[in-house]
Amino acid sequence: MEVINTLGRRKTAVARIYMKSGKGTIEVNGKDAKVYFPTSLLQDTIRRPFNVLEVDGKYDVKVNVSGGGITGQAEAVSLAIARALVKEDETVKPSLKKFGLMTRDPRMVERKKFGQKKARKKFQFSKR
């Protein structure tokens, strides 16, 4: 199997992954995934596409991730891994889609507008 290159995004986080068959190591920005994503919830998030298809430990993944916070980065990595698995085998797409792993979450932070305190909050109004 050759190297599969895909992209995943969430909020402002962008994850570029390179996946090939191997022993199941995940390297994120030059560090082990357990070091980069310290909590078990985030580790489960990035391994979820593998667990759904029961192929955990069959692929080596190298990830470059930037932008956003740690949760957005983990979800971006999860989307990129799911896309790579689909690129490798098109028949797994329905099972990944059933768990919501193929959906790009479009929710972003709304921009702050001028003349206002935040995106929607206004400055306090004083009548007199």
N, C-alpha and C positions, 0 to 999 in steps of 0.2 A: 504494500500500500504506500502510495506517495504521500507527501505532506499536503494536508488540506488547510487552506487559509480562509478564515471567515472573520466577520466583524459583528459585534453586538453593541447596542447602545441602550442607556437608561439615564434619564435626566440629562446631565452634562457629562456623564462617564462614557468613555469609548474603550472597548476591549477588542484588541486584535489577537486572534489565537492561531497557532500553528499546531495541528493535530496529526499524529502518526501512530501506527500500531506500536505497542510496547508493553511496559510493566504497570502502567497506571500512575505515573508520577505527574503531578501538576506543579509547574513552576510559574510564579507570578512576579514579573519585574525582577527576575534574577533570584528570587527567594522561594522557599518552599511555600505551598499554599497554606499550610497550617500555621506558618509564621506570619504571612501577610494578612490572612483572614483568621484572627485569633479565636473568635467564638465559634462554637459548634453550629450555631444557626447559620452563619455565613458559609461555613464549610459544607453544610448540608445543601445550601442554596446552589453552590457551584457544582456539586456532584449529582444534583437531582436528575439531569438528563440521562446520566449513566445509570442511575438507580432505577429509573422508570423502564429503561430498555434492558436492564440486568446485564450490562456490559462493563461494570465497574472493574478497573484493573486491566483492561485490554488496550487502552490508548494512553500515550504520553502526550501531554498538552503543555505548550509553552505560551504564556500570555503576556502581552504588553497592554497595560491598562493605565489610563490617565483621566484626570478630571473627576469632578463630583466627589461624593463622600464614599465611605467604605461599603455601605449597603447598596448604593447605586452601582458601584463597581462590581460587586458580587453578582447582581442581577444582570449586568451587561455581559459578564463572563458566562453566566448560565445560558443566556440567549445565543451567544456565539458558539458555545459547545453544541447546543441543540441544532443550530444551523449547519455545523460541521458534520454532525451525525446524519442529517438529512442529505447533505451533499454526497456523503459516502454511500448511503443506502436510502433511496427514495421511499421505500415501503414502510419506514418507521415514522413517517410524518404524522399519520392520523393518531397514533398512540401518544406522541409528544404534544400534539395539538389538544388532545383531550385533557391534559394536565396544565394547559395554558403556557407551555414552554416555547411555543413558536410565535407568540404575540409580542410585538414591540410595544412597550408601554409608552404612549405619547405624552404623558403628563409631565409638564415642565413648570418651573417657577415663573410666575407672571412678572413682567418687568414693572419697575417703579415708574409712576408717571410724575411729571413735573407739577408743582402746585399741590401735591399730596404728600402725606407722610410716608405711605407705603403704596403697594399696588392698588389697593382699594380703599384703605383707610384715609380719611381726610384730616386736615388740621382742624382743631377745635374751632367751632363757629361761635362768635360772640355778637349778639345782636346790638348791644350797647357798650 
